[in-house]
Amino acid sequence: MGVRIVAAISLALAVLVGVSACASPAPAAPTTTVRRGSVTVTVSAVGALSGVVNGPGSVAVVPFEEAAAANIMANQPARVSFDAVPDLVLDATVIAVAPTAVSISGVTNYYVTLVLTSGDPRLRAGQTATASVITGSVDNALVVPNSAVSRSGGNSYVNVPGPDGAPVPTRFEPGLVGDENTQVLSGLTEGQQILLPPPRSP
């Protein structure tokens, strides 16, 4: 009887060992590197075309909330898209920011006037226009993706793999924080490996 029990236990252990050996290892955390790239900051809002001409010179007037409007100034570049012409995106330039605020649904806004640098025969006065104004940009900078950056106590961190692959929070000094990337001023080096957050489950 005892021999049978010992044999059963041995068989169970062998099965467990076999299952462990066949189990797939945990997937490695996704990584990227600190690299050279660009950082672009944009603010967007929806307004309307108020004047349309053949060729360059059409005007869009768009209300921006006060926090965004504070970063907008004349001569900044922009891009404008149109609900009525979804395949059309045109370059534009800010020509003025209204000095006086207006309240829209209880929110303080400032009207921004943009002039389009090219035209299209499908444009009509009054059409809905979405303007994205570039309020800041830098090229050939050290950058990390925004998804890799965490912030705590006013400081910025990324996780770098330690000797055992475990994440090690590493502080760095950020510069311009853009729509997709964050500029690195110090604390990280070009080519340094950093960990990305795991992909979300579907």
DRENFI-984759 format. One record per residue (C-alpha): x, y, z; residue in one letter. Coordinates in Angstrom, 3 decimals. Example, Ala and Ser with C-alpha at 12.3 -4.5 7.8 and 13.67 -1.06 7.14 Angstrom:
# DRENFI-984759
+----------+----------+----------+------+
:       c1 :       c2 :       c3 : rest :
+----------+----------+----------+------+
:   12.300 :   -4.500 :    7.800 :    a :
:   13.670 :   -1.060 :    7.140 :    s :
+----------+----------+----------+------+
# end
This chain:
# DRENFI-984759
+----------+----------+----------+------+
:       c1 :       c2 :       c3 : rest :
+----------+----------+----------+------+
:    0.000 :    0.000 :    0.000 :    m :
:    2.802 :    2.379 :    0.956 :    g :
:    4.613 :    1.627 :   -2.290 :    v :
:    1.504 :    2.594 :   -4.274 :    r :
:    1.166 :    5.917 :   -2.429 :    i :
:    4.823 :    6.753 :   -3.035 :    v :
:    4.439 :    5.872 :   -6.720 :    a :
:    1.345 :    8.080 :   -7.029 :    a :
:    3.104 :   11.004 :   -5.398 :    i :
:    6.107 :   10.579 :   -7.704 :    s :
:    3.843 :   10.498 :  -10.754 :    l :
:    2.056 :   13.664 :   -9.640 :    a :
:    5.370 :   15.460 :   -9.102 :    l :
:    6.584 :   14.374 :  -12.539 :    a :
:    3.414 :   15.769 :  -14.140 :    v :
:    3.820 :   19.087 :  -12.315 :    l :
:    7.462 :   19.355 :  -13.378 :    v :
:    6.492 :   18.610 :  -16.967 :    g :
:    3.778 :   21.227 :  -16.944 :    v :
:    6.183 :   23.809 :  -15.506 :    s :
:    8.776 :   22.986 :  -18.147 :    a :
:    6.228 :   23.428 :  -20.924 :    c :
:    4.711 :   26.621 :  -19.564 :    a :
:    5.441 :   29.685 :  -21.649 :    s :
:    7.671 :   32.264 :  -19.977 :    p :
:    6.121 :   35.609 :  -19.080 :    a :
:    6.350 :   38.016 :  -22.003 :    p :
:    9.149 :   40.540 :  -21.725 :    a :
:    8.169 :   44.121 :  -21.015 :    a :
:    8.224 :   46.290 :  -24.176 :    p :
:   11.172 :   48.637 :  -24.401 :    t :
:   12.412 :   51.586 :  -26.404 :    t :
:   15.447 :   53.847 :  -26.260 :    t :
:   16.165 :   57.482 :  -25.612 :    v :
:   16.551 :   58.857 :  -29.130 :    r :
:   16.796 :   61.993 :  -31.214 :    r :
:   13.490 :   63.346 :  -32.396 :    g :
:   11.119 :   66.261 :  -32.429 :    s :
:    8.632 :   67.575 :  -29.901 :    v :
:    5.533 :   69.459 :  -31.037 :    t :
:    2.875 :   71.068 :  -28.854 :    v :
:   -0.499 :   71.870 :  -30.393 :    t :
:   -3.782 :   73.251 :  -29.107 :    v :
:   -6.996 :   72.659 :  -31.028 :    s :
:  -10.466 :   74.170 :  -31.107 :    a :
:  -13.477 :   74.389 :  -33.386 :    v :
:  -14.719 :   77.551 :  -35.080 :    g :
:  -15.913 :   78.621 :  -38.512 :    a :
:  -14.792 :   80.129 :  -41.785 :    l :
:  -15.841 :   83.763 :  -41.814 :    s :
:  -14.498 :   84.773 :  -45.191 :    g :
:  -13.576 :   82.695 :  -48.228 :    v :
:  -11.625 :   83.846 :  -51.275 :    v :
:  -10.295 :   82.060 :  -54.316 :    n :
:   -6.769 :   80.993 :  -53.393 :    g :
:   -4.853 :   82.047 :  -50.269 :    p :
:   -6.444 :   84.431 :  -47.839 :    g :
:   -9.528 :   82.667 :  -46.513 :    s :
:  -10.066 :   83.392 :  -42.820 :    v :
:  -11.080 :   81.124 :  -39.950 :    a :
:  -12.172 :   82.516 :  -36.592 :    v :
:  -11.907 :   80.008 :  -33.759 :    v :
:  -12.589 :   80.405 :  -30.012 :    p :
:   -9.916 :   78.921 :  -27.748 :    f :
:  -10.333 :   78.439 :  -24.011 :    e :
:   -8.251 :   80.880 :  -21.994 :    e :
:   -5.537 :   78.371 :  -20.958 :    a :
:   -4.863 :   77.490 :  -24.599 :    a :
:   -5.245 :   81.063 :  -25.848 :    a :
:   -2.558 :   82.218 :  -23.410 :    a :
:   -0.006 :   80.269 :  -25.489 :    n :
:   -1.195 :   81.494 :  -28.886 :    i :
:    0.360 :   84.498 :  -30.598 :    m :
:    0.534 :   86.057 :  -34.045 :    a :
:    2.580 :   84.293 :  -36.740 :    n :
:    2.360 :   80.841 :  -35.180 :    q :
:    1.740 :   78.078 :  -37.738 :    p :
:   -1.456 :   76.058 :  -37.721 :    a :
:   -3.402 :   73.478 :  -39.677 :    r :
:   -7.113 :   73.674 :  -40.370 :    v :
:   -9.523 :   70.865 :  -41.254 :    s :
:  -13.176 :   71.054 :  -42.277 :    f :
:  -16.191 :   68.922 :  -41.397 :    d :
:  -17.733 :   69.513 :  -44.809 :    a :
:  -14.551 :   68.507 :  -46.672 :    v :
:  -13.029 :   65.691 :  -44.551 :    p :
:  -10.167 :   64.980 :  -46.962 :    d :
:   -8.898 :   68.584 :  -46.818 :    l :
:   -6.305 :   69.909 :  -44.354 :    v :
:   -4.739 :   73.315 :  -45.070 :    l :
:   -1.835 :   75.212 :  -43.559 :    d :
:   -2.636 :   78.479 :  -41.843 :    a :
:   -1.023 :   81.261 :  -39.825 :    t :
:   -2.332 :   83.021 :  -36.734 :    v :
:   -2.832 :   86.701 :  -37.476 :    i :
:   -4.504 :   87.890 :  -34.264 :    a :
:   -5.772 :   86.913 :  -30.823 :    v :
:   -8.722 :   88.944 :  -29.548 :    a :
:   -7.775 :   91.102 :  -26.550 :    p :
:  -11.221 :   90.685 :  -24.976 :    t :
:  -12.696 :   87.429 :  -23.695 :    a :
:  -16.116 :   86.019 :  -24.475 :    v :
:  -18.083 :   83.522 :  -22.407 :    s :
:  -19.206 :   80.405 :  -24.280 :    i :
:  -21.341 :   77.993 :  -22.230 :    s :
:  -19.900 :   79.558 :  -19.110 :    g :
:  -16.283 :   79.079 :  -20.225 :    v :
:  -13.916 :   81.966 :  -20.924 :    t :
:  -12.683 :   81.966 :  -24.526 :    n :
:  -10.668 :   84.236 :  -26.805 :    y :
:  -11.288 :   84.371 :  -30.540 :    y :
:   -8.232 :   83.579 :  -32.668 :    v :
:   -8.129 :   84.654 :  -36.311 :    t :
:   -6.166 :   82.549 :  -38.790 :    l :
:   -5.498 :   83.077 :  -42.479 :    v :
:   -5.244 :   80.040 :  -44.762 :    l :
:   -2.144 :   79.876 :  -46.940 :    t :
:   -4.000 :   78.140 :  -49.765 :    s :
:   -7.570 :   77.739 :  -50.928 :    g :
:  -10.010 :   75.145 :  -52.212 :    d :
:  -13.145 :   75.612 :  -54.341 :    p :
:  -15.168 :   73.438 :  -51.922 :    r :
:  -14.807 :   75.934 :  -49.059 :    l :
:  -17.768 :   78.104 :  -48.098 :    r :
:  -18.227 :   80.846 :  -45.521 :    a :
:  -19.698 :   79.490 :  -42.302 :    g :
:  -18.318 :   75.976 :  -42.653 :    q :
:  -17.096 :   74.366 :  -39.428 :    t :
:  -13.308 :   74.537 :  -39.139 :    a :
:  -11.022 :   72.828 :  -36.619 :    t :
:   -7.768 :   74.711 :  -36.073 :    a :
:   -4.678 :   73.113 :  -34.522 :    s :
:   -2.131 :   75.782 :  -33.614 :    v :
:    1.500 :   74.808 :  -33.022 :    i :
:    2.452 :   76.672 :  -29.844 :    t :
:    5.884 :   75.121 :  -29.378 :    g :
:    8.332 :   72.811 :  -31.133 :    s :
:   11.920 :   71.624 :  -30.982 :    v :
:   13.855 :   69.430 :  -33.433 :    d :
:   16.818 :   67.078 :  -33.020 :    n :
:   16.294 :   66.811 :  -29.274 :    a :
:   16.677 :   63.822 :  -26.971 :    l :
:   13.152 :   62.509 :  -26.477 :    v :
:   11.200 :   59.776 :  -24.727 :    v :
:    7.580 :   58.835 :  -25.492 :    p :
:    5.009 :   60.375 :  -23.179 :    n :
:    3.637 :   56.912 :  -22.407 :    s :
:    6.922 :   56.002 :  -20.677 :    a :
:    6.935 :   59.045 :  -18.387 :    v :
:    5.458 :   59.154 :  -14.891 :    s :
:    5.353 :   62.180 :  -12.625 :    r :
:    5.444 :   62.429 :   -8.853 :    s :
:    6.052 :   65.357 :   -6.546 :    g :
:    6.841 :   67.653 :   -9.463 :    g :
:    9.529 :   65.296 :  -10.793 :    n :
:    9.571 :   63.216 :  -13.994 :    s :
:   10.644 :   59.569 :  -14.175 :    y :
:   11.067 :   56.710 :  -16.613 :    v :
:   11.672 :   53.060 :  -15.772 :    n :
:   14.979 :   51.586 :  -16.938 :    v :
:   15.675 :   47.836 :  -16.759 :    p :
:   17.868 :   46.842 :  -13.806 :    g :
:   20.429 :   43.993 :  -13.870 :    p :
:   17.617 :   41.483 :  -13.372 :    d :
:   15.315 :   43.220 :  -15.825 :    g :
:   13.156 :   44.690 :  -13.082 :    a :
:   12.119 :   48.326 :  -13.595 :    p :
:   14.220 :   50.980 :  -11.868 :    v :
:   12.571 :   54.437 :  -11.665 :    p :
:   15.040 :   56.992 :  -13.012 :    t :
:   14.540 :   60.708 :  -12.630 :    r :
:   15.257 :   63.073 :  -15.518 :    f :
:   14.823 :   66.748 :  -16.265 :    e :
:   12.153 :   67.316 :  -18.921 :    p :
:   12.020 :   70.161 :  -21.389 :    g :
:    9.133 :   70.688 :  -23.762 :    l :
:    6.264 :   68.240 :  -23.273 :    v :
:    4.607 :   67.640 :  -26.617 :    g :
:    1.644 :   65.760 :  -27.981 :    d :
:    3.603 :   62.476 :  -28.260 :    e :
:    7.131 :   62.989 :  -26.899 :    n :
:    8.850 :   64.663 :  -23.961 :    t :
:   12.173 :   66.444 :  -24.404 :    q :
:   15.039 :   65.220 :  -22.185 :    v :
:   17.355 :   67.945 :  -20.901 :    l :
:   19.419 :   65.802 :  -18.514 :    s :
:   19.389 :   62.565 :  -16.532 :    g :
:   19.202 :   60.184 :  -19.517 :    l :
:   21.590 :   59.441 :  -22.382 :    t :
:   21.010 :   58.795 :  -26.060 :    e :
:   20.488 :   55.096 :  -26.762 :    g :
:   19.658 :   54.277 :  -23.135 :    q :
:   17.017 :   51.573 :  -22.867 :    q :
:   13.756 :   52.397 :  -21.105 :    i :
:   10.688 :   50.328 :  -20.343 :    l :
:    7.265 :   51.023 :  -21.785 :    l :
:    4.016 :   50.249 :  -19.989 :    p :
:    2.573 :   46.822 :  -20.882 :    p :
:   -0.047 :   46.848 :  -23.631 :    p :
:   -3.628 :   46.997 :  -22.442 :    r :
:   -5.670 :   43.838 :  -22.633 :    s :
:   -8.311 :   43.925 :  -25.377 :    p :
+----------+----------+----------+------+
# end
